[in-house]
Amino acid sequence: QVQLVESGGGLVQAGGSLRLSCAASGSIFSINAMAWYRQVPGKERELVATITLSSGRTNYADSVKGRFTISRDNAKNTVYLQINSLKPEDTAVYYCNADSGSWYWWGEGTLVTVSS
């Protein structure tokens, strides 16, 4: 079992920045990759960025390339999402995901609200 706790969300003006954190605990040895998703009410959850924990390889949704950066600190069992040049359309609940290849886990999410 893996537990994920997100933090760092909040209210920010357009053009601002935030850094989201996702702290993992439990059977973290089983995790191969972690990711950030976001969801707006009434819409499907959208994949934002992924990172492979062993290699650090990253992938991003086209909509966030150049503005979002996913990183990890394996010593702290934490994954980060740096969000720059925030836009009102980035407003969403951001969820952390951990994938073992055979199972996955979700955090409870952290709300990011961007005002125009």
ZADO-1210 file (C-alpha; in nm, 4 decimals, padded with zeros to 6 digits):
<atoms>
<atom x="00.0000" y="00.0000" z="00.0000" code="GLN" pos="1"/>
<atom x="00.1172" y="00.3494" z="-00.0835" code="VAL" pos="2"/>
<atom x="-00.0049" y="00.6739" z="00.0673" code="GLN" pos="3"/>
<atom x="00.0267" y="01.0020" z="-00.1206" code="LEU" pos="4"/>
<atom x="-00.0190" y="01.3468" z="00.0292" code="VAL" pos="5"/>
<atom x="-00.0258" y="01.6534" z="-00.1926" code="GLU" pos="6"/>
<atom x="00.0395" y="02.0082" z="-00.0782" code="SER" pos="7"/>
<atom x="00.1203" y="02.3481" z="-00.2188" code="GLY" pos="8"/>
<atom x="-00.2042" y="02.4456" z="-00.3863" code="GLY" pos="9"/>
<atom x="-00.3678" y="02.7800" z="-00.3350" code="GLY" pos="10"/>
<atom x="-00.4958" y="03.0987" z="-00.4922" code="LEU" pos="11"/>
<atom x="-00.2560" y="03.2764" z="-00.7236" code="VAL" pos="12"/>
<atom x="-00.2824" y="03.5520" z="-00.9813" code="GLN" pos="13"/>
<atom x="-00.2359" y="03.4793" z="-01.3490" code="ALA" pos="14"/>
<atom x="00.1314" y="03.4861" z="-01.4387" code="GLY" pos="15"/>
<atom x="00.2352" y="03.3636" z="-01.0971" code="GLY" pos="16"/>
<atom x="00.3994" y="03.0404" z="-00.9889" code="SER" pos="17"/>
<atom x="00.3350" y="02.7553" z="-00.7512" code="LEU" pos="18"/>
<atom x="00.5205" y="02.4436" z="-00.6481" code="ARG" pos="19"/>
<atom x="00.3136" y="02.1405" z="-00.5646" code="LEU" pos="20"/>
<atom x="00.4554" y="01.8583" z="-00.3564" code="SER" pos="21"/>
<atom x="00.3554" y="01.4944" z="-00.3301" code="CYS" pos="22"/>
<atom x="00.4987" y="01.2981" z="-00.0404" code="ALA" pos="23"/>
<atom x="00.4834" y="00.9211" z="-00.0692" code="ALA" pos="24"/>
<atom x="00.4921" y="00.6724" z="00.2153" code="SER" pos="25"/>
<atom x="00.4285" y="00.3031" z="00.2652" code="GLY" pos="26"/>
<atom x="00.5460" y="00.0502" z="00.0071" code="SER" pos="27"/>
<atom x="00.7348" y="00.3083" z="-00.1932" code="ILE" pos="28"/>
<atom x="00.9837" y="00.0479" z="-00.3154" code="PHE" pos="29"/>
<atom x="00.7103" y="-00.0782" z="-00.5466" code="SER" pos="30"/>
<atom x="00.6643" y="00.2527" z="-00.7286" code="ILE" pos="31"/>
<atom x="00.8074" y="00.2779" z="-01.0789" code="ASN" pos="32"/>
<atom x="00.6694" y="00.6113" z="-01.1875" code="ALA" pos="33"/>
<atom x="00.4743" y="00.9034" z="-01.0519" code="MET" pos="34"/>
<atom x="00.2558" y="01.1554" z="-01.2204" code="ALA" pos="35"/>
<atom x="00.0468" y="01.4654" z="-01.1745" code="TRP" pos="36"/>
<atom x="-00.3068" y="01.4857" z="-01.3072" code="TYR" pos="37"/>
<atom x="-00.5598" y="01.7635" z="-01.2848" code="ARG" pos="38"/>
<atom x="-00.9354" y="01.7735" z="-01.2948" code="GLN" pos="39"/>
<atom x="-01.1928" y="02.0432" z="-01.3421" code="VAL" pos="40"/>
<atom x="-01.5478" y="01.9729" z="-01.2209" code="PRO" pos="41"/>
<atom x="-01.7495" y="01.8106" z="-01.4960" code="GLY" pos="42"/>
<atom x="-01.4444" y="01.7089" z="-01.6948" code="LYS" pos="43"/>
<atom x="-01.2250" y="01.4009" z="-01.7081" code="GLU" pos="44"/>
<atom x="-00.9043" y="01.3831" z="-01.5115" code="ARG" pos="45"/>
<atom x="-00.6189" y="01.4997" z="-01.7352" code="GLU" pos="46"/>
<atom x="-00.2603" y="01.3737" z="-01.7284" code="LEU" pos="47"/>
<atom x="-00.0234" y="01.6661" z="-01.6821" code="VAL" pos="48"/>
<atom x="00.3237" y="01.5194" z="-01.6295" code="ALA" pos="49"/>
<atom x="00.4980" y="01.1934" z="-01.5488" code="THR" pos="50"/>
<atom x="00.8373" y="01.0995" z="-01.4129" code="ILE" pos="51"/>
<atom x="01.0147" y="00.7653" z="-01.3952" code="THR" pos="52"/>
<atom x="01.1721" y="00.7410" z="-01.0525" code="LEU" pos="53"/>
<atom x="01.4805" y="00.5423" z="-01.1476" code="SER" pos="54"/>
<atom x="01.5857" y="00.7400" z="-01.4547" code="SER" pos="55"/>
<atom x="01.4197" y="01.0739" z="-01.3955" code="GLY" pos="56"/>
<atom x="01.2715" y="01.0620" z="-01.7454" code="ARG" pos="57"/>
<atom x="00.9807" y="01.3038" z="-01.7799" code="THR" pos="58"/>
<atom x="00.6848" y="01.3530" z="-02.0093" code="ASN" pos="59"/>
<atom x="00.4377" y="01.6395" z="-02.0317" code="TYR" pos="60"/>
<atom x="00.1006" y="01.7131" z="-02.1794" code="ALA" pos="61"/>
<atom x="00.1309" y="01.9489" z="-02.4751" code="ASP" pos="62"/>
<atom x="-00.0825" y="02.2040" z="-02.2931" code="SER" pos="63"/>
<atom x="00.1754" y="02.2509" z="-02.0169" code="VAL" pos="64"/>
<atom x="00.5086" y="02.2031" z="-02.1920" code="LYS" pos="65"/>
<atom x="00.7456" y="02.4854" z="-02.1175" code="GLY" pos="66"/>
<atom x="00.5517" y="02.5997" z="-01.8092" code="ARG" pos="67"/>
<atom x="00.5359" y="02.2911" z="-01.5859" code="PHE" pos="68"/>
<atom x="00.8311" y="02.0955" z="-01.4530" code="THR" pos="69"/>
<atom x="00.8034" y="01.7643" z="-01.2699" code="ILE" pos="70"/>
<atom x="01.0926" y="01.6523" z="-01.0533" code="SER" pos="71"/>
<atom x="01.1639" y="01.4070" z="-00.7767" code="ARG" pos="72"/>
<atom x="01.3710" y="01.3837" z="-00.4622" code="ASP" pos="73"/>
<atom x="01.4146" y="01.0135" z="-00.4026" code="ASN" pos="74"/>
<atom x="01.5744" y="01.0727" z="-00.0632" code="ALA" pos="75"/>
<atom x="01.2595" y="01.2528" z="00.0529" code="LYS" pos="76"/>
<atom x="01.0197" y="01.0247" z="-00.1359" code="ASN" pos="77"/>
<atom x="00.8688" y="01.3374" z="-00.2811" code="THR" pos="78"/>
<atom x="00.7693" y="01.4475" z="-00.6288" code="VAL" pos="79"/>
<atom x="00.7225" y="01.8115" z="-00.7196" code="TYR" pos="80"/>
<atom x="00.5366" y="02.0021" z="-00.9862" code="LEU" pos="81"/>
<atom x="00.6685" y="02.3497" z="-01.0524" code="GLN" pos="82"/>
<atom x="00.4053" y="02.5560" z="-01.2295" code="ILE" pos="83"/>
<atom x="00.5059" y="02.8843" z="-01.3886" code="ASN" pos="84"/>
<atom x="00.3192" y="03.1454" z="-01.5897" code="SER" pos="85"/>
<atom x="-00.0088" y="03.0275" z="-01.4455" code="LEU" pos="86"/>
<atom x="-00.3224" y="03.0820" z="-01.6513" code="LYS" pos="87"/>
<atom x="-00.6865" y="03.0851" z="-01.5380" code="PRO" pos="88"/>
<atom x="-00.7382" y="02.7637" z="-01.7358" code="GLU" pos="89"/>
<atom x="-00.4870" y="02.5922" z="-01.5061" code="ASP" pos="90"/>
<atom x="-00.7461" y="02.6150" z="-01.2293" code="THR" pos="91"/>
<atom x="-00.8154" y="02.2595" z="-01.1167" code="ALA" pos="92"/>
<atom x="-00.7647" y="02.0046" z="-00.8448" code="VAL" pos="93"/>
<atom x="-00.4204" y="01.8563" z="-00.8944" code="TYR" pos="94"/>
<atom x="-00.3765" y="01.4904" z="-00.8047" code="TYR" pos="95"/>
<atom x="-00.0636" y="01.2878" z="-00.7487" code="CYS" pos="96"/>
<atom x="-00.0477" y="00.9331" z="-00.8841" code="ASN" pos="97"/>
<atom x="00.1956" y="00.6511" z="-00.8126" code="ALA" pos="98"/>
<atom x="00.2254" y="00.3528" z="-01.0453" code="ASP" pos="99"/>
<atom x="00.3896" y="00.0192" z="-00.9666" code="SER" pos="100"/>
<atom x="00.3151" y="-00.1314" z="-01.3058" code="GLY" pos="101"/>
<atom x="00.0540" y="-00.3616" z="-01.1610" code="SER" pos="102"/>
<atom x="-00.1285" y="-00.1203" z="-00.9339" code="TRP" pos="103"/>
<atom x="-00.1660" y="00.2534" z="-00.8816" code="TYR" pos="104"/>
<atom x="-00.2588" y="00.4922" z="-00.6055" code="TRP" pos="105"/>
<atom x="-00.4004" y="00.8421" z="-00.5835" code="TRP" pos="106"/>
<atom x="-00.3644" y="01.1270" z="-00.3419" code="GLY" pos="107"/>
<atom x="-00.6618" y="01.3339" z="-00.2348" code="GLU" pos="108"/>
<atom x="-00.5635" y="01.6331" z="-00.4431" code="GLY" pos="109"/>
<atom x="-00.4720" y="01.9945" z="-00.3896" code="THR" pos="110"/>
<atom x="-00.6714" y="02.2827" z="-00.5338" code="LEU" pos="111"/>
<atom x="-00.5046" y="02.5403" z="-00.7546" code="VAL" pos="112"/>
<atom x="-00.7072" y="02.8500" z="-00.8344" code="THR" pos="113"/>
<atom x="-00.5734" y="03.1077" z="-01.0775" code="VAL" pos="114"/>
<atom x="-00.7383" y="03.4474" z="-01.0837" code="SER" pos="115"/>
<atom x="-00.7311" y="03.6675" z="-01.3913" code="SER" pos="116"/>
</atoms>
